[in-house]
Amino acid sequence: MVKGTARQVVVVKSPDQKLFEQAIFLLRENALERGVGERELLEEARRIADKSLPHNPANKRRSFPPLFWLLVGAALIGIPWLITAIV
């Protein structure tokens, strides 16, 4: 909790309001002194907020389903076995 000081904030509204209404980012005191514009601050806040949503596909590692790995394993075992059986 911030008491006794005035803080600048960036508020980003959630595109999917099932879980969250908005995200609030507290700016560092010297954030605007570094030459960062308001547009850059808003874009960065949106990027961070979008990245942290649980249903965002960017958060999920791209992985294959277990059935795929089962078939790959079966092929790695079965193909050499078939080659040796034929020869």
PyMOL Python script that loads the backbone (N, CA, C, O; Angstrom):
from pymol import cmd

cmd.read_pdbstr("""\
ATOM      1  N   MET A   1       0.846  -1.171   0.000  1.00  0.00           N
ATOM      2  CA  MET A   1       0.000   0.000   0.000  1.00  0.00           C
ATOM      3  C   MET A   1       0.892   1.234   0.000  1.00  0.00           C
ATOM      4  O   MET A   1       1.882   1.284   0.730  1.00  0.00           O
ATOM      5  N   VAL A   2       0.555   2.211  -0.797  1.00  0.00           N
ATOM      6  CA  VAL A   2       1.305   3.450  -0.886  1.00  0.00           C
ATOM      7  C   VAL A   2       0.574   4.501  -0.071  1.00  0.00           C
ATOM      8  O   VAL A   2      -0.612   4.759  -0.280  1.00  0.00           O
ATOM      9  N   LYS A   3       1.301   5.104   0.865  1.00  0.00           N
ATOM     10  CA  LYS A   3       0.687   6.138   1.692  1.00  0.00           C
ATOM     11  C   LYS A   3       1.487   7.431   1.588  1.00  0.00           C
ATOM     12  O   LYS A   3       2.717   7.405   1.560  1.00  0.00           O
ATOM     13  N   GLY A   4       0.799   8.537   1.533  1.00  0.00           N
ATOM     14  CA  GLY A   4       1.434   9.829   1.630  1.00  0.00           C
ATOM     15  C   GLY A   4       2.196  10.296   0.408  1.00  0.00           C
ATOM     16  O   GLY A   4       2.887  11.312   0.477  1.00  0.00           O
ATOM     17  N   THR A   5       2.096   9.599  -0.698  1.00  0.00           N
ATOM     18  CA  THR A   5       2.780  10.054  -1.905  1.00  0.00           C
ATOM     19  C   THR A   5       1.822   9.969  -3.075  1.00  0.00           C
ATOM     20  O   THR A   5       0.901   9.152  -3.098  1.00  0.00           O
ATOM     21  N   ALA A   6       2.059  10.823  -4.031  1.00  0.00           N
ATOM     22  CA  ALA A   6       1.266  10.779  -5.266  1.00  0.00           C
ATOM     23  C   ALA A   6       2.042   9.941  -6.270  1.00  0.00           C
ATOM     24  O   ALA A   6       3.203  10.235  -6.556  1.00  0.00           O
ATOM     25  N   ARG A   7       1.420   8.915  -6.800  1.00  0.00           N
ATOM     26  CA  ARG A   7       2.076   8.024  -7.756  1.00  0.00           C
ATOM     27  C   ARG A   7       1.369   8.120  -9.088  1.00  0.00           C
ATOM     28  O   ARG A   7       0.154   8.308  -9.151  1.00  0.00           O
ATOM     29  N   GLN A   8       2.142   7.990 -10.154  1.00  0.00           N
ATOM     30  CA  GLN A   8       1.563   7.932 -11.487  1.00  0.00           C
ATOM     31  C   GLN A   8       1.333   6.467 -11.828  1.00  0.00           C
ATOM     32  O   GLN A   8       2.154   5.604 -11.518  1.00  0.00           O
ATOM     33  N   VAL A   9       0.211   6.205 -12.466  1.00  0.00           N
ATOM     34  CA  VAL A   9      -0.144   4.830 -12.791  1.00  0.00           C
ATOM     35  C   VAL A   9      -0.545   4.733 -14.255  1.00  0.00           C
ATOM     36  O   VAL A   9      -0.937   5.715 -14.886  1.00  0.00           O
ATOM     37  N   VAL A  10      -0.431   3.508 -14.776  1.00  0.00           N
ATOM     38  CA  VAL A  10      -0.967   3.167 -16.088  1.00  0.00           C
ATOM     39  C   VAL A  10      -2.014   2.096 -15.839  1.00  0.00           C
ATOM     40  O   VAL A  10      -1.727   1.078 -15.209  1.00  0.00           O
ATOM     41  N   VAL A  11      -3.224   2.320 -16.330  1.00  0.00           N
ATOM     42  CA  VAL A  11      -4.316   1.368 -16.147  1.00  0.00           C
ATOM     43  C   VAL A  11      -4.630   0.754 -17.509  1.00  0.00           C
ATOM     44  O   VAL A  11      -4.898   1.468 -18.475  1.00  0.00           O
ATOM     45  N   VAL A  12      -4.592  -0.582 -17.574  1.00  0.00           N
ATOM     46  CA  VAL A  12      -4.892  -1.301 -18.810  1.00  0.00           C
ATOM     47  C   VAL A  12      -6.151  -2.124 -18.570  1.00  0.00           C
ATOM     48  O   VAL A  12      -6.191  -2.963 -17.670  1.00  0.00           O
ATOM     49  N   LYS A  13      -7.162  -1.885 -19.368  1.00  0.00           N
ATOM     50  CA  LYS A  13      -8.407  -2.656 -19.244  1.00  0.00           C
ATOM     51  C   LYS A  13      -8.232  -4.005 -19.915  1.00  0.00           C
ATOM     52  O   LYS A  13      -7.592  -4.110 -20.961  1.00  0.00           O
ATOM     53  N   SER A  14      -8.801  -5.032 -19.311  1.00  0.00           N
ATOM     54  CA  SER A  14      -8.675  -6.390 -19.821  1.00  0.00           C
ATOM     55  C   SER A  14      -9.608  -6.607 -21.004  1.00  0.00           C
ATOM     56  O   SER A  14     -10.769  -6.201 -20.955  1.00  0.00           O
ATOM     57  N   PRO A  15      -9.112  -7.250 -22.079  1.00  0.00           N
ATOM     58  CA  PRO A  15      -9.998  -7.548 -23.206  1.00  0.00           C
ATOM     59  C   PRO A  15     -11.018  -8.627 -22.852  1.00  0.00           C
ATOM     60  O   PRO A  15     -12.128  -8.634 -23.384  1.00  0.00           O
ATOM     61  N   ASP A  16     -10.645  -9.529 -21.962  1.00  0.00           N
ATOM     62  CA  ASP A  16     -11.539 -10.596 -21.511  1.00  0.00           C
ATOM     63  C   ASP A  16     -11.797 -10.377 -20.030  1.00  0.00           C
ATOM     64  O   ASP A  16     -10.928 -10.656 -19.204  1.00  0.00           O
ATOM     65  N   GLN A  17     -12.959  -9.892 -19.690  1.00  0.00           N
ATOM     66  CA  GLN A  17     -13.218  -9.497 -18.317  1.00  0.00           C
ATOM     67  C   GLN A  17     -13.813 -10.610 -17.464  1.00  0.00           C
ATOM     68  O   GLN A  17     -14.457 -10.340 -16.451  1.00  0.00           O
ATOM     69  N   LYS A  18     -13.600 -11.865 -17.871  1.00  0.00           N
ATOM     70  CA  LYS A  18     -14.075 -12.982 -17.054  1.00  0.00           C
ATOM     71  C   LYS A  18     -13.268 -13.082 -15.774  1.00  0.00           C
ATOM     72  O   LYS A  18     -13.814 -13.400 -14.717  1.00  0.00           O
ATOM     73  N   LEU A  19     -11.974 -12.813 -15.861  1.00  0.00           N
ATOM     74  CA  LEU A  19     -11.100 -12.940 -14.694  1.00  0.00           C
ATOM     75  C   LEU A  19     -10.697 -11.601 -14.096  1.00  0.00           C
ATOM     76  O   LEU A  19     -10.711 -11.435 -12.876  1.00  0.00           O
ATOM     77  N   PHE A  20     -10.336 -10.638 -14.953  1.00  0.00           N
ATOM     78  CA  PHE A  20      -9.825  -9.365 -14.475  1.00  0.00           C
ATOM     79  C   PHE A  20     -10.520  -8.220 -15.190  1.00  0.00           C
ATOM     80  O   PHE A  20     -10.857  -8.322 -16.369  1.00  0.00           O
ATOM     81  N   GLU A  21     -10.731  -7.129 -14.464  1.00  0.00           N
ATOM     82  CA  GLU A  21     -11.275  -5.930 -15.090  1.00  0.00           C
ATOM     83  C   GLU A  21     -10.166  -5.075 -15.660  1.00  0.00           C
ATOM     84  O   GLU A  21     -10.269  -4.564 -16.775  1.00  0.00           O
ATOM     85  N   GLN A  22      -9.094  -4.923 -14.882  1.00  0.00           N
ATOM     86  CA  GLN A  22      -8.016  -4.052 -15.308  1.00  0.00           C
ATOM     87  C   GLN A  22      -6.729  -4.413 -14.594  1.00  0.00           C
ATOM     88  O   GLN A  22      -6.738  -5.065 -13.550  1.00  0.00           O
ATOM     89  N   ALA A  23      -5.624  -3.978 -15.174  1.00  0.00           N
ATOM     90  CA  ALA A  23      -4.315  -4.125 -14.555  1.00  0.00           C
ATOM     91  C   ALA A  23      -3.791  -2.724 -14.278  1.00  0.00           C
ATOM     92  O   ALA A  23      -3.916  -1.827 -15.112  1.00  0.00           O
ATOM     93  N   ILE A  24      -3.210  -2.546 -13.117  1.00  0.00           N
ATOM     94  CA  ILE A  24      -2.699  -1.239 -12.718  1.00  0.00           C
ATOM     95  C   ILE A  24      -1.199  -1.350 -12.536  1.00  0.00           C
ATOM     96  O   ILE A  24      -0.716  -2.173 -11.757  1.00  0.00           O
ATOM     97  N   PHE A  25      -0.463  -0.517 -13.259  1.00  0.00           N
ATOM     98  CA  PHE A  25       0.995  -0.483 -13.173  1.00  0.00           C
ATOM     99  C   PHE A  25       1.413   0.823 -12.514  1.00  0.00           C
ATOM    100  O   PHE A  25       1.009   1.902 -12.949  1.00  0.00           O
ATOM    101  N   LEU A  26       2.221   0.725 -11.466  1.00  0.00           N
ATOM    102  CA  LEU A  26       2.761   1.915 -10.804  1.00  0.00           C
ATOM    103  C   LEU A  26       4.067   2.282 -11.484  1.00  0.00           C
ATOM    104  O   LEU A  26       4.969   1.452 -11.604  1.00  0.00           O
ATOM    105  N   LEU A  27       4.166   3.521 -11.926  1.00  0.00           N
ATOM    106  CA  LEU A  27       5.372   3.976 -12.611  1.00  0.00           C
ATOM    107  C   LEU A  27       6.450   4.351 -11.594  1.00  0.00           C
ATOM    108  O   LEU A  27       6.157   4.866 -10.515  1.00  0.00           O
ATOM    109  N   ARG A  28       7.685   4.083 -11.960  1.00  0.00           N
ATOM    110  CA  ARG A  28       8.805   4.555 -11.147  1.00  0.00           C
ATOM    111  C   ARG A  28       8.826   6.078 -11.208  1.00  0.00           C
ATOM    112  O   ARG A  28       8.324   6.679 -12.159  1.00  0.00           O
ATOM    113  N   GLU A  29       9.401   6.686 -10.199  1.00  0.00           N
ATOM    114  CA  GLU A  29       9.410   8.146 -10.131  1.00  0.00           C
ATOM    115  C   GLU A  29      10.128   8.770 -11.320  1.00  0.00           C
ATOM    116  O   GLU A  29       9.733   9.836 -11.793  1.00  0.00           O
ATOM    117  N   ASN A  30      11.175   8.117 -11.805  1.00  0.00           N
ATOM    118  CA  ASN A  30      11.955   8.699 -12.891  1.00  0.00           C
ATOM    119  C   ASN A  30      11.612   8.110 -14.256  1.00  0.00           C
ATOM    120  O   ASN A  30      12.384   8.279 -15.200  1.00  0.00           O
ATOM    121  N   ALA A  31      10.489   7.431 -14.385  1.00  0.00           N
ATOM    122  CA  ALA A  31      10.143   6.771 -15.656  1.00  0.00           C
ATOM    123  C   ALA A  31       9.943   7.777 -16.775  1.00  0.00           C
ATOM    124  O   ALA A  31      10.416   7.555 -17.890  1.00  0.00           O
ATOM    125  N   LEU A  32       9.263   8.861 -16.509  1.00  0.00           N
ATOM    126  CA  LEU A  32       8.998   9.849 -17.554  1.00  0.00           C
ATOM    127  C   LEU A  32      10.208  10.744 -17.798  1.00  0.00           C
ATOM    128  O   LEU A  32      10.307  11.364 -18.856  1.00  0.00           O
ATOM    129  N   GLU A  33      11.129  10.823 -16.841  1.00  0.00           N
ATOM    130  CA  GLU A  33      12.333  11.637 -17.007  1.00  0.00           C
ATOM    131  C   GLU A  33      13.331  10.978 -17.951  1.00  0.00           C
ATOM    132  O   GLU A  33      14.213  11.660 -18.472  1.00  0.00           O
ATOM    133  N   ARG A  34      13.221   9.697 -18.182  1.00  0.00           N
ATOM    134  CA  ARG A  34      14.147   8.963 -19.046  1.00  0.00           C
ATOM    135  C   ARG A  34      13.848   9.159 -20.525  1.00  0.00           C
ATOM    136  O   ARG A  34      14.517   8.569 -21.373  1.00  0.00           O
ATOM    137  N   GLY A  35      12.874   9.961 -20.839  1.00  0.00           N
ATOM    138  CA  GLY A  35      12.540  10.199 -22.244  1.00  0.00           C
ATOM    139  C   GLY A  35      11.568   9.182 -22.807  1.00  0.00           C
ATOM    140  O   GLY A  35      11.360   9.132 -24.019  1.00  0.00           O
ATOM    141  N   VAL A  36      10.978   8.385 -21.963  1.00  0.00           N
ATOM    142  CA  VAL A  36       9.986   7.403 -22.407  1.00  0.00           C
ATOM    143  C   VAL A  36       8.651   8.122 -22.532  1.00  0.00           C
ATOM    144  O   VAL A  36       8.198   8.791 -21.603  1.00  0.00           O
ATOM    145  N   GLY A  37       8.036   7.974 -23.684  1.00  0.00           N
ATOM    146  CA  GLY A  37       6.763   8.646 -23.913  1.00  0.00           C
ATOM    147  C   GLY A  37       5.591   7.877 -23.342  1.00  0.00           C
ATOM    148  O   GLY A  37       5.708   6.712 -22.962  1.00  0.00           O
ATOM    149  N   GLU A  38       4.469   8.553 -23.292  1.00  0.00           N
ATOM    150  CA  GLU A  38       3.261   7.923 -22.757  1.00  0.00           C
ATOM    151  C   GLU A  38       2.835   6.738 -23.616  1.00  0.00           C
ATOM    152  O   GLU A  38       2.368   5.723 -23.099  1.00  0.00           O
ATOM    153  N   ARG A  39       2.999   6.871 -24.919  1.00  0.00           N
ATOM    154  CA  ARG A  39       2.605   5.789 -25.825  1.00  0.00           C
ATOM    155  C   ARG A  39       3.434   4.530 -25.566  1.00  0.00           C
ATOM    156  O   ARG A  39       2.889   3.426 -25.537  1.00  0.00           O
ATOM    157  N   GLU A  40       4.749   4.689 -25.376  1.00  0.00           N
ATOM    158  CA  GLU A  40       5.617   3.546 -25.085  1.00  0.00           C
ATOM    159  C   GLU A  40       5.249   2.894 -23.753  1.00  0.00           C
ATOM    160  O   GLU A  40       5.259   1.670 -23.623  1.00  0.00           O
ATOM    161  N   LEU A  41       4.924   3.733 -22.766  1.00  0.00           N
ATOM    162  CA  LEU A  41       4.519   3.186 -21.463  1.00  0.00           C
ATOM    163  C   LEU A  41       3.245   2.352 -21.590  1.00  0.00           C
ATOM    164  O   LEU A  41       3.145   1.265 -21.020  1.00  0.00           O
ATOM    165  N   LEU A  42       2.279   2.868 -22.338  1.00  0.00           N
ATOM    166  CA  LEU A  42       1.019   2.152 -22.514  1.00  0.00           C
ATOM    167  C   LEU A  42       1.222   0.861 -23.291  1.00  0.00           C
ATOM    168  O   LEU A  42       0.640  -0.165 -22.940  1.00  0.00           O
ATOM    169  N   GLU A  43       2.039   0.892 -24.344  1.00  0.00           N
ATOM    170  CA  GLU A  43       2.303  -0.325 -25.124  1.00  0.00           C
ATOM    171  C   GLU A  43       3.001  -1.381 -24.281  1.00  0.00           C
ATOM    172  O   GLU A  43       2.660  -2.561 -24.363  1.00  0.00           O
ATOM    173  N   GLU A  44       3.976  -0.972 -23.468  1.00  0.00           N
ATOM    174  CA  GLU A  44       4.679  -1.920 -22.607  1.00  0.00           C
ATOM    175  C   GLU A  44       3.738  -2.506 -21.558  1.00  0.00           C
ATOM    176  O   GLU A  44       3.796  -3.701 -21.270  1.00  0.00           O
ATOM    177  N   ALA A  45       2.880  -1.675 -20.992  1.00  0.00           N
ATOM    178  CA  ALA A  45       1.913  -2.167 -20.003  1.00  0.00           C
ATOM    179  C   ALA A  45       0.953  -3.167 -20.637  1.00  0.00           C
ATOM    180  O   ALA A  45       0.643  -4.195 -20.036  1.00  0.00           O
ATOM    181  N   ARG A  46       0.485  -2.876 -21.841  1.00  0.00           N
ATOM    182  CA  ARG A  46      -0.414  -3.817 -22.537  1.00  0.00           C
ATOM    183  C   ARG A  46       0.293  -5.123 -22.856  1.00  0.00           C
ATOM    184  O   ARG A  46      -0.287  -6.199 -22.711  1.00  0.00           O
ATOM    185  N   ARG A  47       1.552  -5.030 -23.291  1.00  0.00           N
ATOM    186  CA  ARG A  47       2.307  -6.237 -23.622  1.00  0.00           C
ATOM    187  C   ARG A  47       2.477  -7.120 -22.385  1.00  0.00           C
ATOM    188  O   ARG A  47       2.302  -8.337 -22.456  1.00  0.00           O
ATOM    189  N   ILE A  48       2.811  -6.512 -21.271  1.00  0.00           N
ATOM    190  CA  ILE A  48       2.996  -7.279 -20.040  1.00  0.00           C
ATOM    191  C   ILE A  48       1.663  -7.863 -19.572  1.00  0.00           C
ATOM    192  O   ILE A  48       1.609  -9.018 -19.150  1.00  0.00           O
ATOM    193  N   ALA A  49       0.604  -7.087 -19.642  1.00  0.00           N
ATOM    194  CA  ALA A  49      -0.709  -7.575 -19.216  1.00  0.00           C
ATOM    195  C   ALA A  49      -1.185  -8.722 -20.104  1.00  0.00           C
ATOM    196  O   ALA A  49      -1.710  -9.714 -19.600  1.00  0.00           O
ATOM    197  N   ASP A  50      -1.007  -8.598 -21.421  1.00  0.00           N
ATOM    198  CA  ASP A  50      -1.420  -9.665 -22.339  1.00  0.00           C
ATOM    199  C   ASP A  50      -0.619 -10.931 -22.101  1.00  0.00           C
ATOM    200  O   ASP A  50      -1.157 -12.036 -22.159  1.00  0.00           O
ATOM    201  N   LYS A  51       0.656 -10.767 -21.836  1.00  0.00           N
ATOM    202  CA  LYS A  51       1.528 -11.919 -21.623  1.00  0.00           C
ATOM    203  C   LYS A  51       1.160 -12.686 -20.345  1.00  0.00           C
ATOM    204  O   LYS A  51       1.376 -13.895 -20.259  1.00  0.00           O
ATOM    205  N   SER A  52       0.609 -11.984 -19.366  1.00  0.00           N
ATOM    206  CA  SER A  52       0.332 -12.630 -18.084  1.00  0.00           C
ATOM    207  C   SER A  52      -1.058 -13.259 -18.000  1.00  0.00           C
ATOM    208  O   SER A  52      -1.380 -13.894 -16.995  1.00  0.00           O
ATOM    209  N   LEU A  53      -1.880 -13.098 -19.023  1.00  0.00           N
ATOM    210  CA  LEU A  53      -3.203 -13.728 -18.994  1.00  0.00           C
ATOM    211  C   LEU A  53      -3.065 -15.240 -19.071  1.00  0.00           C
ATOM    212  O   LEU A  53      -2.275 -15.741 -19.871  1.00  0.00           O
ATOM    213  N   PRO A  54      -3.817 -15.981 -18.257  1.00  0.00           N
ATOM    214  CA  PRO A  54      -3.666 -17.430 -18.234  1.00  0.00           C
ATOM    215  C   PRO A  54      -4.072 -18.126 -19.522  1.00  0.00           C
ATOM    216  O   PRO A  54      -3.528 -19.187 -19.828  1.00  0.00           O
ATOM    217  N   HIS A  55      -5.002 -17.578 -20.288  1.00  0.00           N
ATOM    218  CA  HIS A  55      -5.474 -18.239 -21.501  1.00  0.00           C
ATOM    219  C   HIS A  55      -4.714 -17.794 -22.734  1.00  0.00           C
ATOM    220  O   HIS A  55      -5.055 -18.198 -23.846  1.00  0.00           O
ATOM    221  N   ASN A  56      -3.698 -16.976 -22.562  1.00  0.00           N
ATOM    222  CA  ASN A  56      -2.941 -16.469 -23.699  1.00  0.00           C
ATOM    223  C   ASN A  56      -2.080 -17.577 -24.296  1.00  0.00           C
ATOM    224  O   ASN A  56      -1.267 -18.161 -23.581  1.00  0.00           O
ATOM    225  N   PRO A  57      -2.233 -17.888 -25.593  1.00  0.00           N
ATOM    226  CA  PRO A  57      -1.431 -18.945 -26.210  1.00  0.00           C
ATOM    227  C   PRO A  57       0.063 -18.670 -26.153  1.00  0.00           C
ATOM    228  O   PRO A  57       0.862 -19.603 -26.217  1.00  0.00           O
ATOM    229  N   ALA A  58       0.450 -17.422 -26.037  1.00  0.00           N
ATOM    230  CA  ALA A  58       1.880 -17.112 -25.949  1.00  0.00           C
ATOM    231  C   ALA A  58       2.485 -17.612 -24.643  1.00  0.00           C
ATOM    232  O   ALA A  58       3.695 -17.822 -24.565  1.00  0.00           O
ATOM    233  N   ASN A  59       1.670 -17.803 -23.627  1.00  0.00           N
ATOM    234  CA  ASN A  59       2.169 -18.292 -22.347  1.00  0.00           C
ATOM    235  C   ASN A  59       2.422 -19.789 -22.351  1.00  0.00           C
ATOM    236  O   ASN A  59       3.215 -20.283 -21.549  1.00  0.00           O
ATOM    237  N   LYS A  60       1.774 -20.502 -23.223  1.00  0.00           N
ATOM    238  CA  LYS A  60       1.889 -21.956 -23.229  1.00  0.00           C
ATOM    239  C   LYS A  60       3.072 -22.374 -24.084  1.00  0.00           C
ATOM    240  O   LYS A  60       3.284 -21.854 -25.179  1.00  0.00           O
ATOM    241  N   ARG A  61       3.836 -23.320 -23.564  1.00  0.00           N
ATOM    242  CA  ARG A  61       4.902 -23.869 -24.383  1.00  0.00           C
ATOM    243  C   ARG A  61       4.271 -24.684 -25.489  1.00  0.00           C
ATOM    244  O   ARG A  61       3.251 -25.343 -25.289  1.00  0.00           O
ATOM    245  N   ARG A  62       4.871 -24.635 -26.624  1.00  0.00           N
ATOM    246  CA  ARG A  62       4.341 -25.413 -27.739  1.00  0.00           C
ATOM    247  C   ARG A  62       4.808 -26.845 -27.558  1.00  0.00           C
ATOM    248  O   ARG A  62       5.998 -27.140 -27.678  1.00  0.00           O
ATOM    249  N   SER A  63       3.889 -27.713 -27.277  1.00  0.00           N
ATOM    250  CA  SER A  63       4.248 -29.107 -27.073  1.00  0.00           C
ATOM    251  C   SER A  63       3.277 -29.995 -27.849  1.00  0.00           C
ATOM    252  O   SER A  63       2.156 -29.607 -28.177  1.00  0.00           O
ATOM    253  N   PHE A  64       3.750 -31.172 -28.116  1.00  0.00           N
ATOM    254  CA  PHE A  64       2.935 -32.125 -28.846  1.00  0.00           C
ATOM    255  C   PHE A  64       2.161 -32.991 -27.860  1.00  0.00           C
ATOM    256  O   PHE A  64       2.611 -33.198 -26.733  1.00  0.00           O
ATOM    257  N   PRO A  65       1.010 -33.494 -28.268  1.00  0.00           N
ATOM    258  CA  PRO A  65       0.230 -34.337 -27.361  1.00  0.00           C
ATOM    259  C   PRO A  65       0.930 -35.671 -27.120  1.00  0.00           C
ATOM    260  O   PRO A  65       1.739 -36.105 -27.940  1.00  0.00           O
ATOM    261  N   PRO A  66       0.625 -36.317 -26.008  1.00  0.00           N
ATOM    262  CA  PRO A  66       1.268 -37.591 -25.682  1.00  0.00           C
ATOM    263  C   PRO A  66       1.093 -38.657 -26.768  1.00  0.00           C
ATOM    264  O   PRO A  66       1.983 -39.485 -26.964  1.00  0.00           O
ATOM    265  N   LEU A  67      -0.031 -38.648 -27.469  1.00  0.00           N
ATOM    266  CA  LEU A  67      -0.248 -39.633 -28.531  1.00  0.00           C
ATOM    267  C   LEU A  67       0.806 -39.486 -29.627  1.00  0.00           C
ATOM    268  O   LEU A  67       1.258 -40.488 -30.182  1.00  0.00           O
ATOM    269  N   PHE A  68       1.200 -38.260 -29.945  1.00  0.00           N
ATOM    270  CA  PHE A  68       2.244 -38.032 -30.935  1.00  0.00           C
ATOM    271  C   PHE A  68       3.537 -38.710 -30.500  1.00  0.00           C
ATOM    272  O   PHE A  68       4.178 -39.400 -31.293  1.00  0.00           O
ATOM    273  N   TRP A  69       3.919 -38.514 -29.238  1.00  0.00           N
ATOM    274  CA  TRP A  69       5.166 -39.111 -28.749  1.00  0.00           C
ATOM    275  C   TRP A  69       5.078 -40.638 -28.700  1.00  0.00           C
ATOM    276  O   TRP A  69       6.080 -41.324 -28.901  1.00  0.00           O
ATOM    277  N   LEU A  70       3.881 -41.169 -28.434  1.00  0.00           N
ATOM    278  CA  LEU A  70       3.690 -42.610 -28.464  1.00  0.00           C
ATOM    279  C   LEU A  70       3.943 -43.150 -29.873  1.00  0.00           C
ATOM    280  O   LEU A  70       4.613 -44.169 -30.043  1.00  0.00           O
ATOM    281  N   LEU A  71       3.406 -42.464 -30.875  1.00  0.00           N
ATOM    282  CA  LEU A  71       3.595 -42.895 -32.254  1.00  0.00           C
ATOM    283  C   LEU A  71       5.048 -42.745 -32.709  1.00  0.00           C
ATOM    284  O   LEU A  71       5.554 -43.591 -33.447  1.00  0.00           O
ATOM    285  N   VAL A  72       5.716 -41.689 -32.281  1.00  0.00           N
ATOM    286  CA  VAL A  72       7.128 -41.516 -32.617  1.00  0.00           C
ATOM    287  C   VAL A  72       7.955 -42.642 -32.005  1.00  0.00           C
ATOM    288  O   VAL A  72       8.822 -43.206 -32.673  1.00  0.00           O
ATOM    289  N   GLY A  73       7.698 -42.969 -30.751  1.00  0.00           N
ATOM    290  CA  GLY A  73       8.414 -44.066 -30.098  1.00  0.00           C
ATOM    291  C   GLY A  73       8.160 -45.397 -30.777  1.00  0.00           C
ATOM    292  O   GLY A  73       9.079 -46.194 -30.965  1.00  0.00           O
ATOM    293  N   ALA A  74       6.908 -45.635 -31.146  1.00  0.00           N
ATOM    294  CA  ALA A  74       6.579 -46.887 -31.830  1.00  0.00           C
ATOM    295  C   ALA A  74       7.284 -46.971 -33.176  1.00  0.00           C
ATOM    296  O   ALA A  74       7.753 -48.039 -33.568  1.00  0.00           O
ATOM    297  N   ALA A  75       7.360 -45.839 -33.888  1.00  0.00           N
ATOM    298  CA  ALA A  75       8.045 -45.834 -35.181  1.00  0.00           C
ATOM    299  C   ALA A  75       9.543 -46.066 -35.004  1.00  0.00           C
ATOM    300  O   ALA A  75      10.155 -46.793 -35.786  1.00  0.00           O
ATOM    301  N   LEU A  76      10.134 -45.455 -33.983  1.00  0.00           N
ATOM    302  CA  LEU A  76      11.568 -45.638 -33.743  1.00  0.00           C
ATOM    303  C   LEU A  76      11.917 -47.079 -33.384  1.00  0.00           C
ATOM    304  O   LEU A  76      13.011 -47.551 -33.696  1.00  0.00           O
ATOM    305  N   ILE A  77      11.007 -47.768 -32.741  1.00  0.00           N
ATOM    306  CA  ILE A  77      11.231 -49.180 -32.404  1.00  0.00           C
ATOM    307  C   ILE A  77      10.821 -50.081 -33.572  1.00  0.00           C
ATOM    308  O   ILE A  77      11.528 -51.031 -33.908  1.00  0.00           O
ATOM    309  N   GLY A  78       9.679 -49.777 -34.186  1.00  0.00           N
ATOM    310  CA  GLY A  78       9.122 -50.665 -35.200  1.00  0.00           C
ATOM    311  C   GLY A  78       9.860 -50.668 -36.517  1.00  0.00           C
ATOM    312  O   GLY A  78      10.013 -51.725 -37.130  1.00  0.00           O
ATOM    313  N   ILE A  79      10.322 -49.523 -36.970  1.00  0.00           N
ATOM    314  CA  ILE A  79      10.990 -49.467 -38.278  1.00  0.00           C
ATOM    315  C   ILE A  79      12.276 -50.292 -38.286  1.00  0.00           C
ATOM    316  O   ILE A  79      12.454 -51.108 -39.191  1.00  0.00           O
ATOM    317  N   PRO A  80      13.184 -50.118 -37.317  1.00  0.00           N
ATOM    318  CA  PRO A  80      14.383 -50.981 -37.327  1.00  0.00           C
ATOM    319  C   PRO A  80      14.039 -52.462 -37.175  1.00  0.00           C
ATOM    320  O   PRO A  80      14.701 -53.315 -37.765  1.00  0.00           O
ATOM    321  N   TRP A  81      13.009 -52.770 -36.389  1.00  0.00           N
ATOM    322  CA  TRP A  81      12.605 -54.163 -36.195  1.00  0.00           C
ATOM    323  C   TRP A  81      12.121 -54.755 -37.526  1.00  0.00           C
ATOM    324  O   TRP A  81      12.467 -55.886 -37.867  1.00  0.00           O
ATOM    325  N   LEU A  82      11.318 -53.983 -38.276  1.00  0.00           N
ATOM    326  CA  LEU A  82      10.848 -54.460 -39.574  1.00  0.00           C
ATOM    327  C   LEU A  82      12.002 -54.625 -40.572  1.00  0.00           C
ATOM    328  O   LEU A  82      12.022 -55.580 -41.349  1.00  0.00           O
ATOM    329  N   ILE A  83      12.943 -53.712 -40.547  1.00  0.00           N
ATOM    330  CA  ILE A  83      14.091 -53.817 -41.464  1.00  0.00           C
ATOM    331  C   ILE A  83      14.908 -55.070 -41.178  1.00  0.00           C
ATOM    332  O   ILE A  83      15.316 -55.772 -42.104  1.00  0.00           O
ATOM    333  N   THR A  84      15.145 -55.351 -39.909  1.00  0.00           N
ATOM    334  CA  THR A  84      15.928 -56.546 -39.569  1.00  0.00           C
ATOM    335  C   THR A  84      15.133 -57.829 -39.845  1.00  0.00           C
ATOM    336  O   THR A  84      15.724 -58.860 -40.165  1.00  0.00           O
ATOM    337  N   ALA A  85      13.822 -57.778 -39.725  1.00  0.00           N
ATOM    338  CA  ALA A  85      13.002 -58.964 -39.978  1.00  0.00           C
ATOM    339  C   ALA A  85      12.954 -59.291 -41.472  1.00  0.00           C
ATOM    340  O   ALA A  85      12.900 -60.463 -41.846  1.00  0.00           O
ATOM    341  N   ILE A  86      12.973 -58.281 -42.314  1.00  0.00           N
ATOM    342  CA  ILE A  86      12.902 -58.489 -43.758  1.00  0.00           C
ATOM    343  C   ILE A  86      14.237 -58.974 -44.286  1.00  0.00           C
ATOM    344  O   ILE A  86      14.276 -59.825 -45.174  1.00  0.00           O
ATOM    345  N   VAL A  87      15.327 -58.452 -43.758  1.00  0.00           N
ATOM    346  CA  VAL A  87      16.659 -58.790 -44.270  1.00  0.00           C
ATOM    347  C   VAL A  87      17.076 -60.082 -43.666  1.00  0.00           C
ATOM    348  O   VAL A  87      18.170 -60.571 -43.949  1.00  0.00           O
TER     349      VAL A  87
END
""", "prot")
cmd.dss("prot")
cmd.show_as("cartoon", "prot")
cmd.util.cbc("prot")
cmd.orient("prot")
